[in-house]
Amino acid sequence: MNRKNELEPYLFECQINSEVVISCIDDFCSTLKKKTVLGMDNASTHTSNAVKNKQEEWAKKGLKIFDLPTYSPDSATLGAQPC
């Protein structure tokens, strides 16, 4: 989703693997007009060596990958604690 709340989805009728993720990010990079940050969770398709090996290439195109922290149920409940 961009700053204008516009979403360009990618739809597939196949199993999503690292190759599919890389293809989507390569396509996304071709549309960049300025430096961009892409947050990715810890799904195995996002953390594979194949994806990690592409990050330098994407960075040269203006895309920075931000790895989101691992979900922790203990820290997720901290924000809901009464003062």
BELWO-V155485 format. One record per helix or strand of 2 or more residues. SS is the DSSP state (alpha for helix, beta for strand). FROM is the first residue (numbers start at 1). LEN is the number of residues. If there is no record, write none. Layout:
[[SS;FROM;LEN] [SS;FROM;LEN]]
This chain:
[[alpha;18;12] [beta;36;5] [alpha;44;4] [alpha;49;12] [beta;63;5] [alpha;73;4] [alpha;78;3]]
